[in-house]
Amino acid sequence: MSPAAATRRPCGAPRPMTQGECRLRRPAGRGGTRHRRGGFTLLETLVALAILAIALSAAYRAVGATTLSAAGLRERTLADWVAQNRLAEIRTSERFPSLGRDRGRSHQAGTDFVWEQEVRTTPNPLFRQVDVTVFDAGGERSLARLSGFAVRPLR
């Protein structure tokens, strides 16, 4: 084998680099002349921003729904306390409640409520059924309903 044949390279093989030489490899693209620099294209950035906007709006909506749910839960809890207080007042009073409907206002934890109670007879004449319904301050929305019994005081 001749010395020239020993140094011959196969077709398309890179030539050996000399000292101090640095070669950049270019990715094969159209015609092998186009190369890409680091970073994102404008289209990729816009798509990423659109995805981020959708995710943030969904998170914002979830937080808003949770806040509304917590406020509604607080209002219903306070209304339930108003109904429990009304039944406790009837049970601790020294008189037997009269039959019929009664309506009044109550204030609980800085919130105004309207309550309505209905006293009905039971098969046992020593007991009366008391149904208390609590509404919002305008008396439009029912927030809580509680039923209990009052006992005729013994003499």
ZAKE-850609 format. One line per field, with one value per residue: y, z, x of N, C-alpha, C, O in turn; residue in three letters; residue number from 1; chain. Coordinates in steps of 0.2 Angstrom, whole numbers, m for minus. Atoms other than C-alpha are relative to their C-alpha. Example, Ala and Ser with C-alpha at 12.3 -4.5 7.8 and 13.67 -1.06 7.14 Angstrom:
n_north: [m6/m6]
n_up: [0/m1]
n_east: [4/m4]
ca_north: [m22/m5]
ca_up: [39/36]
ca_east: [62/68]
c_north: [6/5]
c_up: [0/3]
c_east: [4/m4]
o_north: [5/11]
o_up: [3/4]
o_east: [9/m1]
residuo: [ALA/SER]
num: [1/2]
cadena: [A/A]
***
This chain:
n_north: [m6/m6/m5/m5/4/1/m6/m2/0/3/m5/m3/0/m7/0/m1/m7/m2/m3/m7/m1/2/0/0/4/m3/5/1/m3/m1/m2/0/m7/m4/3/m3/m3/1/m5/2/m4/m4/4/5/m4/m2/6/1/m6/1/5/m3/m4/5/3/m5/m1/6/0/m6/2/5/m3/m4/5/2/m6/0/6/m2/m5/3/5/m4/m2/6/2/m6/1/6/m2/m4/5/4/m5/m1/6/0/m5/3/6/m2/m5/4/1/4/m5/1/2/m5/m2/m6/m3/m4/m1/2/m2/5/m1/m6/1/0/5/0/6/1/6/3/5/5/5/6/4/0/m7/m3/m2/m4/0/m7/0/m7/m1/m7/m3/m5/m7/m2/5/3/7/4/2/6/2/4/2/2/1/m3/4/m4/0/4/m5]
n_up: [0/1/m5/2/m1/m8/m3/3/m4/4/2/m5/m6/m1/0/m7/m2/m2/m6/0/4/m3/5/m2/4/2/1/7/1/7/3/m5/m2/m5/m7/m5/m6/m6/m2/3/5/m2/0/m6/m5/0/m3/m7/m4/0/m5/m6/m2/m1/m6/m5/m1/m3/m7/m3/0/m6/m6/m1/m2/m6/m5/0/m3/m7/m2/m1/m6/m6/m1/m2/m7/m5/0/m4/m7/m2/m1/m6/m5/m1/m4/m7/m3/m1/m5/m6/m3/m5/3/5/6/3/7/5/2/m3/4/m3/3/m4/3/m2/3/5/5/m2/2/m1/m2/0/m3/0/m5/2/m5/1/m2/m7/m2/m4/4/6/5/2/6/1/7/m1/6/0/m3/4/m1/7/1/m5/m1/m5/m3/m5/m3/m7/m3/m6/m5/m5/m7/m5/m5]
n_east: [4/m4/1/6/6/1/2/6/6/5/3/4/m3/m3/m7/m3/m1/m7/m1/3/6/6/5/7/5/6/5/2/6/1/m7/m6/m3/4/m1/4/m3/3/6/6/2/6/6/0/1/7/4/m1/4/7/1/0/6/6/m1/1/7/4/m2/4/7/0/0/6/6/m2/1/7/2/m2/5/7/m1/0/7/4/m2/3/7/2/0/6/5/m1/2/7/2/m2/4/7/m1/m2/5/4/7/1/1/7/0/1/m6/m3/m6/m4/m6/m6/m7/m5/m6/0/5/7/4/7/2/7/1/6/1/5/2/m3/5/0/2/m5/m6/1/m6/m2/m4/m3/m3/m4/m1/m5/2/6/5/2/m3/0/m7/0/7/m1/6/m1/6/1/3/4/m4/4/2]
ca_north: [0/17/31/42/28/26/44/44/47/38/49/62/59/75/79/79/95/104/111/127/124/123/117/120/107/113/103/96/107/113/113/111/130/135/133/138/149/146/153/152/158/171/158/146/161/166/148/147/164/158/142/152/164/149/141/157/161/144/146/163/156/142/154/165/150/145/163/163/146/151/166/156/143/157/164/147/143/160/157/139/147/160/145/135/151/154/136/137/153/144/129/139/151/147/148/136/143/147/140/149/159/172/183/192/199/193/199/187/190/207/200/203/189/187/172/164/151/140/131/116/103/86/70/72/88/91/94/107/106/122/124/139/145/159/170/183/202/205/190/183/168/154/150/137/127/119/109/105/102/112/104/111/116/105/115]
ca_up: [0/m5/8/m1/0/19/22/10/18/13/4/15/30/39/37/53/62/64/80/85/73/79/68/71/66/57/58/41/36/19/9/25/26/38/57/72/86/104/111/106/91/92/88/102/114/109/112/129/134/128/138/153/152/151/166/176/172/177/194/196/193/206/219/216/217/233/241/236/243/260/261/258/271/284/281/282/298/306/300/308/324/324/322/336/347/344/349/364/369/367/377/391/393/407/395/383/365/357/341/325/316/322/314/320/317/324/323/323/321/312/301/301/299/298/307/305/317/316/331/328/339/341/345/363/371/382/367/353/337/333/315/313/296/295/280/274/280/265/270/252/253/265/273/287/294/310/319/338/351/366/382/393/410/424/438]
ca_east: [0/7/9/m4/m17/m14/m18/m33/m50/m66/m78/m87/m76/m70/m52/m41/m40/m23/m17/m27/m41/m59/m73/m92/m104/m119/m135/m141/m155/m161/m145/m135/m133/m146/m141/m151/m145/m150/m167/m185/m194/m208/m221/m215/m215/m233/m239/m231/m239/m256/m254/m249/m263/m276/m268/m268/m286/m292/m282/m290/m307/m304/m299/m314/m326/m317/m319/m338/m340/m332/m343/m359/m353/m350/m368/m376/m367/m372/m390/m390/m384/m398/m410/m402/m403/m421/m425/m415/m424/m441/m435/m428/m443/m455/m470/m477/m476/m493/m498/m496/m482/m470/m457/m442/m425/m408/m390/m376/m358/m361/m374/m393/m405/m424/m431/m448/m455/m470/m477/m488/m497/m491/m501/m495/m503/m487/m476/m476/m466/m457/m450/m438/m433/m419/m418/m405/m407/m420/m430/m429/m417/m419/m402/m406/m421/m422/m435/m437/m449/m455/m461/m475/m467/m473/m482]
c_north: [6/5/5/m4/m1/6/2/m1/m3/7/3/0/6/m1/1/7/1/3/7/1/m3/0/m1/m4/3/m6/0/3/0/2/0/7/3/m3/5/2/m2/5/m3/4/4/m4/m5/5/2/m6/m1/5/m2/m6/2/4/m5/m3/5/2/m5/0/6/m1/m4/4/5/m4/m2/6/0/m6/1/5/m2/m4/4/2/m5/m2/5/m1/m6/2/4/m5/m4/5/1/m6/m1/5/m2/m5/3/5/m4/m1/m5/4/m1/m2/6/2/6/2/5/1/m2/3/m5/1/6/m1/0/m6/1/m7/m1/m7/m2/m5/m4/m5/m6/m5/0/7/3/2/4/m1/7/m1/8/0/7/2/6/7/2/m5/m4/m7/m4/m3/m6/m1/m5/m2/m3/0/4/m4/5/m1/m3/5/m4]
c_up: [0/6/m1/1/7/3/m4/4/m4/m2/5/7/2/0/7/1/2/7/0/m4/3/m6/3/m4/m1/m1/m7/0/m8/m3/4/1/5/7/5/6/6/2/m3/m6/2/0/6/6/1/3/7/4/0/5/7/2/1/7/6/1/3/8/3/1/6/6/1/2/7/5/0/4/8/3/1/6/6/1/2/7/5/0/4/8/3/1/7/6/2/3/7/4/2/6/7/3/5/m3/m6/m6/m3/m7/m5/m3/3/m4/4/m3/5/m3/3/m3/m5/m6/2/m3/1/1/0/4/0/5/m2/6/m2/3/8/2/4/m4/m6/m5/m2/m6/m1/m6/0/m8/0/2/m4/1/m7/0/7/1/5/2/5/4/7/3/7/5/5/7/5/6/7]
c_east: [5/m2/m6/m7/m1/m3/m7/m6/m6/m4/m5/2/3/8/3/1/7/0/m3/m6/m6/m5/m7/m4/m6/m5/m2/m7/m1/7/5/3/m3/2/m4/4/m4/m6/m6/m2/m6/m6/0/m1/m7/m4/1/m4/m7/m2/0/m6/m6/1/m2/m7/m4/2/m4/m7/m1/0/m6/m6/1/m2/m8/m3/1/m5/m7/0/m1/m8/m4/1/m3/m8/m2/1/m6/m6/0/m2/m7/m3/2/m4/m7/0/1/m5/m5/m7/0/m1/m7/1/0/7/2/6/4/6/5/6/5/6/1/m4/m7/m3/m7/m2/m8/m1/m7/m1/m6/m2/3/m5/0/m1/6/6/m3/6/1/5/3/4/4/1/6/m4/m7/m6/m2/3/0/7/0/m7/2/m6/2/m7/0/m4/m4/3/m5/m1/1]
o_north: [6/4/7/m1/m2/5/7/m6/m2/12/m1/3/9/m6/4/11/m3/5/11/6/m8/4/m4/m4/6/m10/5/0/m4/7/1/7/8/m9/10/m2/m4/10/m8/10/2/m3/m5/2/2/m5/m3/3/m1/m6/0/3/m3/m3/3/3/m4/m1/5/1/m4/2/5/m2/m2/4/1/m5/m1/4/m1/m5/2/2/m4/m4/3/0/m6/0/4/m4/m5/3/2/m6/m3/4/m1/m5/0/7/m10/m3/m6/8/m6/m1/11/m1/10/m2/9/m2/m2/3/m6/1/5/3/m3/m7/5/m12/4/m12/3/m10/m1/m6/m8/m3/m2/12/9/6/4/0/11/m4/12/m4/12/m2/8/7/5/m3/m7/m11/m1/m6/m10/3/m10/2/m6/1/4/m7/10/m6/m2/10/m1]
o_up: [4/9/3/3/9/7/m2/8/m10/1/8/12/m3/2/11/m3/5/9/m4/m4/7/m9/8/m11/3/m4/m11/3/m11/m2/2/5/8/8/3/9/5/m1/m7/m6/8/5/10/11/6/6/11/9/5/8/12/8/6/10/11/6/7/12/9/6/10/11/7/6/11/11/6/8/12/8/6/9/11/7/6/11/10/6/8/12/8/6/10/11/7/8/11/10/7/10/12/9/4/1/m9/m6/m3/m11/m4/m1/5/m7/8/m8/11/m9/9/m9/m11/m10/7/m9/6/m3/1/2/m1/6/m3/10/m8/6/11/0/5/m2/m8/m3/m4/m6/m1/m8/3/m12/5/4/m1/m1/m7/m3/12/m3/4/3/4/5/8/0/10/3/7/9/5/7/12]
o_east: [9/m7/m9/m11/m7/m7/m10/m6/m6/m4/m9/m1/6/10/m1/4/11/m6/m1/m9/m6/m6/m8/m3/m9/m4/m2/m11/1/9/11/8/0/2/m6/8/m10/m6/m6/0/m9/m10/m5/m5/m10/m9/m4/m6/m11/m7/m4/m8/m10/m4/m5/m10/m9/m3/m6/m10/m6/m4/m8/m10/m4/m5/m10/m7/m4/m7/m10/m5/m4/m10/m9/m4/m6/m11/m7/m3/m8/m10/m4/m4/m10/m8/m2/m5/m10/m4/m1/m5/m5/m11/5/m6/m10/6/m2/12/m2/9/1/8/4/7/5/7/4/m4/m9/m2/m9/0/m11/2/m12/3/m12/3/5/m10/m5/3/5/10/m9/11/m4/10/m1/8/1/3/8/m10/m11/m11/m7/0/3/10/5/m12/6/m10/7/m12/5/m9/m1/4/m11/3/m1]
residuo: [MET/SER/PRO/ALA/ALA/ALA/THR/ARG/ARG/PRO/CYS/GLY/ALA/PRO/ARG/PRO/MET/THR/GLN/GLY/GLU/CYS/ARG/LEU/ARG/ARG/PRO/ALA/GLY/ARG/GLY/GLY/THR/ARG/HIS/ARG/ARG/GLY/GLY/PHE/THR/LEU/LEU/GLU/THR/LEU/VAL/ALA/LEU/ALA/ILE/LEU/ALA/ILE/ALA/LEU/SER/ALA/ALA/TYR/ARG/ALA/VAL/GLY/ALA/THR/THR/LEU/SER/ALA/ALA/GLY/LEU/ARG/GLU/ARG/THR/LEU/ALA/ASP/TRP/VAL/ALA/GLN/ASN/ARG/LEU/ALA/GLU/ILE/ARG/THR/SER/GLU/ARG/PHE/PRO/SER/LEU/GLY/ARG/ASP/ARG/GLY/ARG/SER/HIS/GLN/ALA/GLY/THR/ASP/PHE/VAL/TRP/GLU/GLN/GLU/VAL/ARG/THR/THR/PRO/ASN/PRO/LEU/PHE/ARG/GLN/VAL/ASP/VAL/THR/VAL/PHE/ASP/ALA/GLY/GLY/GLU/ARG/SER/LEU/ALA/ARG/LEU/SER/GLY/PHE/ALA/VAL/ARG/PRO/LEU/ARG]
num: [1/2/3/4/5/6/7/8/9/10/11/12/13/14/15/16/17/18/19/20/21/22/23/24/25/26/27/28/29/30/31/32/33/34/35/36/37/38/39/40/41/42/43/44/45/46/47/48/49/50/51/52/53/54/55/56/57/58/59/60/61/62/63/64/65/66/67/68/69/70/71/72/73/74/75/76/77/78/79/80/81/82/83/84/85/86/87/88/89/90/91/92/93/94/95/96/97/98/99/100/101/102/103/104/105/106/107/108/109/110/111/112/113/114/115/116/117/118/119/120/121/122/123/124/125/126/127/128/129/130/131/132/133/134/135/136/137/138/139/140/141/142/143/144/145/146/147/148/149/150/151/152/153/154/155]
cadena: [A/A/A/A/A/A/A/A/A/A/A/A/A/A/A/A/A/A/A/A/A/A/A/A/A/A/A/A/A/A/A/A/A/A/A/A/A/A/A/A/A/A/A/A/A/A/A/A/A/A/A/A/A/A/A/A/A/A/A/A/A/A/A/A/A/A/A/A/A/A/A/A/A/A/A/A/A/A/A/A/A/A/A/A/A/A/A/A/A/A/A/A/A/A/A/A/A/A/A/A/A/A/A/A/A/A/A/A/A/A/A/A/A/A/A/A/A/A/A/A/A/A/A/A/A/A/A/A/A/A/A/A/A/A/A/A/A/A/A/A/A/A/A/A/A/A/A/A/A/A/A/A/A/A/A]
***
